[in-house]
């Protein structure tokens, strides 16, 4: 019962971080600010969602390991993508400039 409540809390907080990242993407003024808000909020949000799911899969260690592995792969891909987008923007090839 307590594990289910903690899992639900992690999932709900993760959803709030996803919403905050989306709001930052839509409301912040420049590309680098939007990129920062989106990557930080999404990585933390996904971490909390994965934690909530791992708590539900506590009796199945292989399933919990796969969930953590997915989170690590997304972290690496997110960092790489954000780095490439920021490099392109710093070279003056950003698409959102007027």
BELJO-V40011 format. One record per backbone hydrogen bond with DSSP energy under -0.5 kcal/mol. CO is the residue of the C=O (numbers start at 0). NH is the residue of the N-H. Records with the same first field share a line. If there is no record, write none. Layout:
BEGIN
CO=NH, NH
END
This chain:
BEGIN
0=4
1=5
2=6
3=7
4=8
5=9
6=10
7=11
8=12
9=13
10=14
11=15
12=16
13=17
14=18
15=19
16=20
17=21
18=22
19=23
20=24
21=25
22=26
23=27
29=33
30=34
31=35
32=36
33=37
34=38
35=39
36=40
37=41
38=42
39=43
40=44
41=45
42=46
43=47
44=48
45=49
46=50
47=51
48=52
49=53
50=54
51=55
52=56
54=57
56=59
59=63
60=64
61=65
62=66
63=67
64=68
65=69
66=70
67=71
68=72
69=73
70=74
71=75
72=76
73=77
74=78
75=79
76=80
77=81
78=82
79=83
80=84
81=85
82=86
83=87
84=88
85=89
86=90
87=92
88=91
93=96
END
